[in-house]
Amino acid sequence: MLTPSDIVAPDKRTPGVMAIEPAIFPMLGSLYARRIKRLNAQAELQRENRDYFRFLSQLVQTQQQILAQAPLDQTEATAIHALLKHGPDDTQLGTNLSSLQNWQSAYTILAKQLAPMLPPDMGQSLCDLSSNKTLLINNAAHLLRSDYQQVNAGVAVVVWAALSSSWAQAIALRQNEAVVHPAAQAVCCPCCHAPPVASLVLGGAREGIRYLQCSLCEVRWHRVRAVCVDCGASGKIDHWTLDDAKSAIQIETCGDCKSYIKTFRLDYDPELEAVADDLGSLSLDKAMEEEGFVRVGINPFSFPA
């Protein structure tokens, strides 16, 4: 049964927190290692979906390899930042995507590594897309514009992973100019415009502080707690779990706009990883959707079919 949780007051701060950073930039090596660990753990827990979690673990391992063997250079990082400043609605998005080689090379590597793990038809589709530059660019543009229904859900996961590997490197390399929109009230990422995966309540020196995590460039940006991340209202916020009030995975709902976002309490369980553990807790999403709430954000490993 869903039960409301006890939440830390919005103004709770530990003595060690002197200032709240508006954005926390990704450390991709450790992020990928943590994600692989959690995907492998979910593969053991989610037996009916074990093969998919193993597939995703291989995908992130390949992103790790790309990071080590074919890193983004400063020239392409500069070009990606220029693209991000114009936003996903820019009429030149396709042309700009076409001129960036790193993410296209990343897609080719991912498709080659992952195809043998898939049914033959799907594996061949991934590989064929590597040589069809026009279609690859179109698919990437659709995804960046949130036109998810225009792209096959399985293909979308791999294209998004290729974009993510390049976008995250670009943001990490050029942090001083990465935040192109104010973060304080941002629903989507202030660096790359992509939607969040989830809400995180951090532990350690940032205990009790909430950040949203980007589904594309992996940046975390600060949002005040007990306020709806979608509409900004605070009067009808509720928190739910499927077990007890101290559950480390919760749902925050807004009765005003009928939206919800999943919250990972890293102050309760620091081992959680938003992307992997979101997939392992889809029963919460199902319960919220049955109550008429609509999710804020996406999981990059589970696009709408």
N, C-alpha and C positions, 0 to 999 in steps of 0.2 A: 504494500500500500504506500502511496505517496505521502510523505510527511514533511512539514515545513522544518527547515533547519534553523539552528541558532547561528547568527552571523556576527562577525566582528563589526563593531561600530565603524562608520565611514572615517571617523577621525582618529582611529586607533593607529598609533605610531610607536615603534620601539625607540628607546633612547639613542640607538646607533644610527637612526635614519636622519641625516641632516637636511637632505633635499631629495625631492622625487625627480628622477630623470624622466623627461617626456618620452624618450625612446631608448630601448635597449637593443643594441645591434647584434646580429648573429655571430657566434663562433662556430662555423660550420663543421669543423672536424669533430668537436665534442657533440654537437647537435645530431649529426648523422649517426655517431656511435650510440648515443642514447636511444635514438629512434629505432635502430636495428635491434637493440636489446629488448625494447618493449614490443616490437613486432614479433620477435621470436617468442617472447613470453605469451603473447596473445595467440600465437599458433598452437601453443600447448593447451591453452584454456579454451579456445574456440574450435573444437574439433571439427565441426561441420564446415568451417571456413578455413581450415588449416592450410590448404593449398594456396589460397589467396594471400594469407598473411606471409607465407614463405615467398611467394612471388613479390610481394611488396618489400620484404626484407632484401631480396636480391636487387630490386630497383634502387633502394637506398644505398646498398653496397656499391652499385654502379655509379651513383652520384658521388660517393666517396672517392672512387677511382678517378672520375673525371676531375674532381677537385685537385687531386694529387698529380695527375698526369697531363691534364690539359687545362690549366688554370686560365682564368680570364685575364687579359692584359689591360693596361691602363687606358689604351686607346678605345677599346670596346666598352670599358667601364664608363668612360666619358660619353660615348654614344648612347649607351643605355640610359644614363642620367638625363641626357637631352630628350630622349623619347618619353621618359617618365614625367618630365616637366610639362609636356603637352597633354598628357592624360590619354586614356583609352579611347576617347571620342574623336581624337585627332584624325582628320581625313587622310593623313599621310602615314597612318599606323602601319599599313601593309608594306609600303615602300621602305619604311624604317626597319621593320622586322626583317625584310629581305636582305638588307645590307649588313645585318649582324650575323656573323658566321659562328660564333661560339655556341649559341643555343642550338643552332641547326646541327652542328657537329655533335653536340651532346645528345640530341635526339637520335642521330644515326647510331651512336654507341649504345644507347639504351635499347633501341629496337633490336640491334644485333644480339645483345646479351639476353634480352627477355623473351624473344620470339620462341626459342626452344622450350620454354616453360608453358606455352600457350597451345590451345588447339591449333592445328595447322592453318586453318583459314584466317584466324585472328593474327597469328604470327606472321603470315604472309602479308596481311594488310598493313601491319606495322612496318615491315621492311619495304614494301612498295611505296609507302609514304615518304621514305627517305629520298627516293629518286624523283618524287613529284613535288618539286619545290613550291609550285603555285598552290597546290592543295594544302601542303604543310603550312605555308604562310597564312592561308585563309583560315585554317583550323585554329592556329595560334591567335589570330586577330579576334575570332569569335569568342574564344575563351577569355581573352583579356577584356572584352566588352561585356562579359557575363552572359553571352548568348550560348549557354551550355547545351541547349537542346539541338543546336546546329552541328554538334560534334558527337560522334560515337563515344559512349561513356568510357569504354576501354581504351580507345585511342587518346581520349582527353587526359587520362591519368598520366600517360607517357609524355605527351606534348607538354603538359603542365610541369612535369618533373624536369624536363629539359629547360624550359623557361625559368623555373625556380632556381636551378643550379647556377644559371648565369645572372639572374636578377639579384639573388642573395649575395653573390660575390661582388657585384657592382656596388651594392649598398654598403657592404662591409669595407670595401676599398676606399669609398668616398663618403665617409660618415659625416664630414663637416657640411656637406651640401645635400645630404640624403633626404632630409625632411622638407618636402615641398609644399605641404599643407599643415596648418596648425593641428597638433595632435589632441588637444584637450577635449574636444567634442567629436572627434572623428569616429565615424562608424566603420569606414574602410581605411586601409593602411595609409598613413600620412606620407609614406615614401613611394609606394607603387600603386596605390588606389585599389588593391585587391581586397576582398572581404576577409574577415577574421575566420580562423578555425574555431576558436573558443576563447573564453575568459580564464585568466590564471590569477589566483591569489597566491602571492609569493611568500616564501619563508625566509629564514636567515636574516640578513641585515635589512631586507625589504619586507619583513613580516607584515602581513595584513594588507599590503598594497596590491591593487588590481592592475593588470595589464591585459590587453588583447593581443593575441598572436596572429600575425599575418599568414595567410594560406599560401602565399607566393614567395615573398622575399625573406620570410622568417623573422622580420622585425617584431618586437613587442612594443606597444605604445600604451601609455598610462590613461586609464579612465577611472574617474571617481566611482566608488562603490555605492550600492543602494540607489543607483540611478540607471534607468533603462538605457542600454547602449544604443538603441535604435531611435527612440523618440525623445529621450531626455527626461521623461516624467519620473516621479519618485513615489507617487501616492499609492500605487497598486503593485508594488514589487513583492514577489514571493519567491522563496527558495524551496526546492523539492529534492528528495532522494527516493530511491526504491527500498532503502533499508533503514538506516538510523541517521539521526541528525548530525553525526560526526562523520558521515561518509565523505570521502575525499573527492567524489565525483557528484556534482549537483547540477540542477537546472535552475536558472533564474528566469522567471516569467514576468511580463509586464501586462497587467490587466487593462491598461489604457490602449496600447496598440496591438495587443495579442501576439507579441513576439516573444521568443525565448532564445537564450544562449546557454550553452553548456559551460559549467565552471569547474575547473580543476583546482582543488585546494592543495597546492604544493606545500603549504604549511602543515597539512595533515599527512601527506604522503609525497615526499620529494622525488620519488622514483617515477612518478607519472610523466608521460609525454603526450602532449595534446593531440597530435595527429593519430598516433597509434592507439592510445587509450580511448579516444573518441570512437573509433571503429569497434572497440570492444565493449562499448556501452550504449549501443543503438536502441536497447530496450527503453532507455530513458526518452529518446527522441520519439519513439513510437507512442509512448504514453502521453507525451505533450501534444503530439499531432492529433491524437484521439480527443484531446481536450480543446482542440481548435486553435492551438498556438502555431506560429510559423517561425522557423529557425532563422536566426541572423547568422549569415556566413555559410561557408561550405567546408567540407573535408576534401582535400585534393586527391584523396585515394578513393573517393566515392561520389562521383559526379551524378547529377540527375540523369536517369536513363532516358 
